[in-house]
Amino acid sequence: MKKLALHWQILIGMLAGVIFGLAAVKLDFNQFVIDWIKPFGTIFINLLKLIAIPLIVASLIKGISDLKDISKLSAMGGRTIGIYIMTTVVAISLGLLIVNIFKPGHLVNEETRTEMMDKFGGDAAGKIADAEKQKGQGPLQPLVDMVPDNIFGAATSNGNMLQVIFFVIFFGVGMILIPEEQARPVKAFFDGTNEVILKLIDLIMLGAPYGVFALLAALVVELPSVDLFVALLGYAACVAGGLLLLIGGFYPTVMKIFTKRSYSFFFKGISPAQLLAFSTSSSAATLPVTMERVEEHLGVDEEVASFVLPIGATINMDGTALYQGVAAVFIAQTFGMGLDLGAQLGIILTATLASIGSAAVPGAGMVMLVIVLGQAGIPEVGLALIFAIDRPLDMLRTVANVTSDATVSMLVAKSVGLLGEPEVKNWDDNYPPK
Ligand code: ASP
């Protein structure tokens, strides 16, 4: 019997999870889901995160040493960062356009605002305190943070991804500069390790439909009460509408124009990573799958994917940036504050930086939003207004983040002549991997 394509398997798992979660709420067996189903979702995410650092190390070392030439690396680096920043600015500008046209903040009346502030004020204070820690630092601190003083220390936390990337690029450059003869055994070791890790991703993905089932069932059970959502519908529609325009319009169109690949090719290739991004709300946890899909199904050479994607997962967050722009203006609107053009341009700048600084984990974009609000003079306590609906929007913005990384990896690959044919031509028939 023909195996169902992976994205369908995952989608069915997600739907079944939502239905099961709703049934649990209705029939009152929430605790069962939390005790006996949710842990499998956590295990699934842990497995994905577990291989993120080894994957970055092995594939980036392999990728860079394959380049054999440092000038290629710097050309790729410049383009990657340049395109990442451009897509982010497009995303926030789109968000600001939408929120200024529809003005969702005007739908929230005084009474609802007070109610939401009372209910979520405490949660918001926690995020504000987290952001405080990041604020009181000098302008060059992010640069300093990129250079670890101990690589084993850096590799102990997935939050230090950029430090690990820095070390690995440095190491790869060293490998290019020594005689090939001496670099060969090191390269052979990492090439082999890389193959092993790619196989581990295949194995983990066999559990993906069950993993997403558990994640979504738990999510539904733990969702906060729905009654306050109505006032937030306008805001949520603005964020979701903007994100969907990016995911369904902007990225595939840019991809098509520059790489001449079709929409269906793109979505067939990347959809499993998108569905995982949605289920996990974390670009870091999705990274191993994004890398595999982009290399094996979208034809991006490993030398490019291993460089562009880990960097993208840490710094390129278009969905987060769009959300931060919309949320900042929405909060200002509900407080009756007008924001002139200068203030909105300021938001473009700070949201670009804040999205770069956001960690690739659930809810990180909201912590950095505090900084955007602070810079624009918008009351930070306003965070309480958007708390109730943040998780579903986080899921969607993570899809945008991952789709953007994949698109940019195709553009960069095309620009350096490393966009080839996918390894797995008819992958629907090829799953699960033998
Ligand atoms: N959850 C997002 C990500 O991992 C970050 C955020 O916007 O909160 O990409």
Residues whose N, C-alpha, C, O or C-beta is under 5 A from the ligand:
A	BS01	LIG	S281 S282 S283 A284 T320 A359 A360 V361 P362 G363 A364 G365 M366 D394 R397 T398 N401
